[in-house]
Amino acid sequence: MLRIYTQPTYSAEKDYAFFVLLGELLGISYEVVPDPAAEHYRIVLPNGAALIVEDHFFGKLAGGEYLGKENIPDRALALPHPFEADEMVTGIYGRPHWSAADRTMTCGTDLFASAFFMLSRWEEYVLPDRDEHGRFPADCSLALRSGFLDRPVVNEYAALLYQMLQRLGWNQPLKNVGFRMHLSHDVDHPLLWWSTAARLKTLAGSITRFNPGEFRFWLTRHLWYKKDPYDVFDEWMDLSEKNGHISHFNFLGARPADSNCWYPLDHPFVQNLVKKIAERGHIVGFHPSYESFGRPDLLEQERRSLQQVSPVEVRTGRQHYLRFAAPFTWQDWEDAGMDWDSTLGYAEAEGFRCGICCEFPVFNIMTRKMLHLREKPLLAMDVSLAHYRRYTPEMAFTKLMQLRKHVEKHGGEFVLLWHNSSWNTYFWAPWQEVYRSFISS
């Protein structure tokens, strides 16, 4: 067992960082020893060797409040990796220093405060920037501004800690659960056509847009394609089962008809679909509505309505429009008794919003407590790739594979969001191969 000597201040925040980096990601047992005289984190191995991780954040606050934008650096720091040639360690706090002498290693990058910064999302609480949907924009994040949004830096911190401990004589095997693919589908529109009139409206729309290719596309489907274009659920479950995956389908709850992306939850098609998904062993998840953001009472009401039509317990899901406010949305999900959320990805950019490619327990910076709720961070979304980033299908596939290499390296979980409405339309048909190839590669 390791012993970590540290100042007794900000113990909740430090304990959380220790737990995720050492406990969750590395599977290492440790004991925290409060030491008022400790200037830095001193990790002592059973053989007496020591790893010093310099404390450049919590130990420098002198009892002050850390939730201030003055505590967010303008740029991240880069430390040449001690053990991997041509690689860099990107830190939030500290200095680009590493040294080893007399059975002691010293890391100048404050790995624990840097991990806490990324995981807790206190950056988003402090900064006032929001888009038209009340979301924190990717381009305001330190990760995007400093060019490391496409790297799981928290996993990299854990890997560096393990490498340093190994060289000091730690011989416990590394925890490794292996790469996983997590396929999720937010069902904003179960069907495109709820009536014959809706079919004709789609065809008429292609005419008014003066797009001959789109007109031919929809005309073919109106005449010969009997199944609704958005009804791809059986096809996707077949694909998932063929490739050894489980699909997660997140449904909106019952709401007024003038709500964003409304559909009748009591419609026979929707109710039969929910039951079919459960019967085939896939997951029925919850998709709190646009209107329920910041409304825990409404969130719970919608969750209960979905639970009434689901034959299995609904305890997971994602916020509609990725609307999220740290730490309040997490607390709302915790209070609703949910197991995990998967909202934490940016709508306008793929990458590692939380700096991690594994699910992790979340921390409420207001109550200063780790919650039971866990986060499965979203890494990429169809709409982000095609509309926000304006990638071609080929460019998107290349980007997905680049991100996947990082996830595979750290034995993480690639959480992909693909809407059922992003499949059988004129625009999305060429993107089908991106999804098929990625989940089968």
TAURFEN-V437022 format. One record per backbone hydrogen bond with DSSP energy under -0.5 kcal/mol. CO is the residue of the C=O (numbers start at 1). NH is the residue of the N-H. If there is no record, write none. Layout:
BEGIN
((CO | NH) (CO | NH))
END
This chain:
BEGIN
((2 | 31) (3 | 5) (3 | 44) (4 | 6) (4 | 33) (5 | 42) (6 | 35) (8 | 11) (10 | 14) (11 | 15) (12 | 16) (13 | 17) (14 | 18) (15 | 19) (16 | 20) (17 | 21) (18 | 22) (18 | 23) (19 | 24) (20 | 25) (21 | 26) (22 | 28) (23 | 27) (26 | 175) (29 | 2) (31 | 4) (31 | 33) (32 | 34) (33 | 6) (35 | 38) (40 | 42) (41 | 43) (41 | 53) (42 | 5) (42 | 44) (43 | 51) (44 | 3) (45 | 48) (49 | 45) (50 | 52) (50 | 105) (51 | 43) (51 | 53) (52 | 54) (52 | 107) (53 | 41) (54 | 56) (57 | 60) (57 | 61) (58 | 61) (61 | 64) (66 | 68) (68 | 71) (69 | 72) (71 | 73) (77 | 91) (79 | 89) (83 | 85) (84 | 87) (87 | 81) (88 | 90) (89 | 79) (89 | 91) (91 | 77) (93 | 110) (95 | 97) (97 | 108) (97 | 109) (99 | 106) (101 | 104) (103 | 50) (104 | 101) (105 | 52) (106 | 99) (106 | 108) (107 | 54) (108 | 95) (109 | 111) (110 | 114) (111 | 115) (112 | 116) (113 | 117) (114 | 118) (115 | 119) (116 | 120) (117 | 121) (117 | 123) (121 | 124) (121 | 125) (122 | 126) (123 | 127) (131 | 134) (135 | 131) (137 | 140) (138 | 141) (141 | 145) (142 | 146) (143 | 148) (143 | 149) (144 | 147) (148 | 151) (149 | 352) (151 | 153) (152 | 156) (153 | 157) (154 | 158) (155 | 159) (156 | 160) (157 | 161) (158 | 162) (159 | 163) (160 | 164) (161 | 165) (162 | 166) (163 | 167) (164 | 168) (165 | 168) (165 | 170) (166 | 169) (180 | 414) (181 | 183) (182 | 184) (182 | 416) (183 | 248) (184 | 418) (185 | 187) (185 | 250) (186 | 188) (187 | 252) (192 | 194) (195 | 199) (196 | 200) (197 | 201) (198 | 202) (199 | 203) (200 | 204) (201 | 205) (202 | 206) (203 | 207) (204 | 208) (205 | 209) (206 | 211) (207 | 210) (210 | 212) (211 | 215) (212 | 216) (213 | 217) (214 | 218) (215 | 219) (216 | 220) (217 | 221) (218 | 222) (219 | 223) (220 | 224) (220 | 225) (221 | 225) (224 | 226) (228 | 231) (229 | 424) (230 | 232) (232 | 236) (233 | 237) (234 | 238) (235 | 239) (236 | 240) (237 | 241) (238 | 242) (239 | 243) (240 | 245) (241 | 244) (246 | 183) (247 | 249) (247 | 283) (248 | 185) (248 | 250) (249 | 251) (249 | 285) (250 | 187) (251 | 287) (256 | 259) (259 | 262) (263 | 265) (264 | 267) (267 | 271) (268 | 272) (269 | 273) (270 | 274) (271 | 275) (272 | 276) (273 | 277) (274 | 278) (275 | 279) (276 | 280) (277 | 282) (278 | 281) (283 | 249) (283 | 285) (285 | 251) (286 | 318) (288 | 320) (289 | 292) (290 | 293) (292 | 295) (295 | 299) (296 | 300) (297 | 301) (298 | 302) (299 | 303) (300 | 304) (301 | 305) (302 | 306) (303 | 307) (304 | 308) (305 | 309) (306 | 309) (306 | 310) (313 | 315) (315 | 339) (315 | 340) (316 | 286) (317 | 342) (319 | 322) (320 | 323) (325 | 329) (327 | 331) (328 | 332) (329 | 333) (330 | 334) (331 | 335) (332 | 336) (333 | 338) (334 | 337) (339 | 374) (340 | 317) (341 | 376) (343 | 345) (349 | 346) (351 | 353) (352 | 355) (355 | 154) (355 | 155) (357 | 413) (360 | 375) (362 | 371) (363 | 365) (364 | 368) (364 | 369) (369 | 364) (373 | 362) (374 | 341) (375 | 360) (375 | 377) (379 | 351) (380 | 417) (381 | 385) (382 | 386) (383 | 387) (383 | 388) (384 | 389) (385 | 391) (392 | 396) (393 | 397) (394 | 398) (395 | 399) (396 | 400) (397 | 401) (398 | 402) (399 | 403) (400 | 404) (401 | 405) (402 | 406) (403 | 407) (404 | 408) (405 | 409) (406 | 410) (407 | 412) (408 | 411) (412 | 180) (413 | 415) (414 | 182) (414 | 416) (415 | 379) (415 | 380) (416 | 184) (416 | 418) (417 | 382) (419 | 422) (421 | 423) (425 | 429) (428 | 431) (428 | 432) (429 | 432) (431 | 434) (431 | 435) (432 | 436) (433 | 437) (434 | 438) (435 | 439) (436 | 440) (437 | 441) (438 | 441))
END
